[in-house]
Structures are given as C-alpha cells and as structure tokens.
Amino acid sequence: MSALITGDWHLSSNPRDDYRHDFITNELPKLVQRHKPDQLIVLGDLTDQKDCHRAELVQDIAAHIWHLSRYCRVIILRGNHDCINPDAPFFGFFRYFDNVDFVFDSKIEDIAGLGLCCFLAHTRDYKKSWQRFNFDPFKRDPEAGFIFCHNTFEGAITAAKGHPLKGIPTTALPPKAHVISGDVHYPQQLDQVTYVGAPYTVTFGDVYSPRILLINGYKNKVTVNSIPVTGVRKRTIEVDDPDNLPPAQARAGDLLKIRVHLKVEDYVKWGEIQTNIRKWGESTGAIVCQIQPVKTSRRMRLKKSGASISRTDLQLLHSFGERRALASPFMKTGEWLMKKV
C-alpha cells in the first residue's frame, strides 16, 4: 500500500496563477500513474481565497478532484484557507464524490499498509480540538502509523525570509510519532513534524524546492520519500544597478517580480528603465509580472568647517529660495507664514 501526499495548492481565478492548475491537470496525474498509490492525501488549502469562488474556478477544481479520483482514493483534509466556517467548508460537497473523502474536523482510520492514520483538520484551539483524541497508540508505538494535519507548529520556518513562526508547540504531539503536515509551504523537518511543503512556489520571494511525498508500506516496513517537482517558479529579483544588468536569473515560464534600486538621479528615467528591465527579464522566456522601484535613501549633509553651523528658520527659508530661484512674492509669503506660526 502507498500514498502520495501533497497540499497547499492555493488555486485561484487569477490568470497569473494558471501554472498551479497546470500542475494539478498535467503533472500530478502523471505522478499518480507512475507511482500507483492507493491514496492521494491532500493536506489542506485547495484554494487561496476562503469563500465566494467564481463558478469557473469551482468547476475546474471539481474536475481536478474527479479526474484524480479515477486513479485512486482521494482524501482531502480541511485547511485554514478552505472555509470561513469550519463546519461548512466551501468544497465540502466533494464528500459526495465517489472515491473521495473530505475531512471536515478530524478522524482516525486504519489504512492497510500505512497503519493507524489520524487526520487532524486545521484548528485555532488545539487543546479543545484534540482533547477527545487518544494519542496513546502513537505514544506506545511511534511506528503505529501517521498523524496528518494542517497547522503551523512553533519554530517552523517561513518560505520567503526564513523567519521562525509561532504556533502549536510540538510537545502537544506524541514525541516520536510520524507527523506530516500542510500549512507551511517551505518543506522542512521540525522535531517529529515533516512539512510536505507546496508543490510549487506560491508567493514572490519564496525560496525552496517544491516537492510531494510518497509513503510506501509493505509488511510493516514503511518508507517516506521526497519527490522533487519542477515547473514554473515565482521569483523576486533584485536589480542594484539598472544601467549594468547581469544575465537574467530566470528560466522559461518563470513569473518575475523585479525590484529596481533607484538613485535620485534615475527617477526621471523610470519609464525608460522599466522598458529595459522588462526586456531583460523576458530575455529568457520568463514573464515579468511586476517592476517595483526601490528608492535608495541618501541623507543630505551640510559641509562643516570648524565649529558646527547653526542657522535660523528664516535663514534656511532664504537659502531654500535662492536654490530654487523663487520670486520675491513667494518669499514674502513664506516670511509672513513663518511669523504667523
């Protein structure tokens, strides 16, 4: 018996995110056909928005799930993006599909080859949600099976900047149990928790290698293997000097957000710089989605000779007027305003 584990698809109606649908439509079925799992377990967050989805998106996702369920049983665990009301997840109707289970809350099931499998849907109050579950089998025997969940555990690392996150302490789980979780897109190991990660980069700035997991069980010997997934990446590229561009760090199909660090004297050339940056970014077949100017801060300093120079507000006003060549009426108005204030 075997299972493919994935999650955090974050499907949307935004054309920019079509690469996510392409993975579910083309690449994932190929992986299912190649590895022939008995279960495909989706650890939450089918969509990016939580509710009010467009009809086209609903039909596309329904088609994805129906198509995958023709190959094997599909188990979907509710994530935090799958609902506003945990008792009524938007795609809860998938439980009426043949060969599809949608886990609203939590359940325990003995799955041949994988052992005892505990499914824990996303929760904001783990003490209340988990109190009725008996983790004793996993405490007595860490090899009893798997705990599947969709939650952030304290100390997990973010996908973009590598910052540790706050969340549920891992001490709330059986200490040596096999725990596989969704929610954090960056694949990683945190104590007894394995984050499967997202099968593609989700946000500009994400830096990780997308993957899915394959669990194989045979005669009480269970292995968990990582299967790398290649495809379109969402990348953030920093351009320090728009006049001296290195080779574009992208590949065909990548989605790019380009941050251009501008000097003050470059502001007037922003239109020309955008055109050059767009051509540069697209030179490898990538798609430039955003070009963002980043102003380079530069402090104004007064030259000092000997002792520090102290000037009155009126002197500063006259100095400003001389630099800008302001007409006399403007200067008189400025002097009048200063006296009033």
Beta strands, then each sheet from edge to edge (+ up, - down):
strand 1: 2-6
strand 2: 39-42
strand 3: 73-77
strand 4: 100-103
strand 5: 106-111
strand 6: 115-120
strand 7: 145-150
strand 8: 178-182
strand 9: 188-190
strand 10: 193-195
strand 11: 211-218
strand 12: 221-228
strand 13: 234-239
strand 14: 255-262
strand 15: 287-295
sheet 1: 4+ 3+ 2+ 1+ 11- 12+
sheet 2: 5+ 6- 7- 8- 10- 9+
sheet 3: 13+ 14+ 15+
end
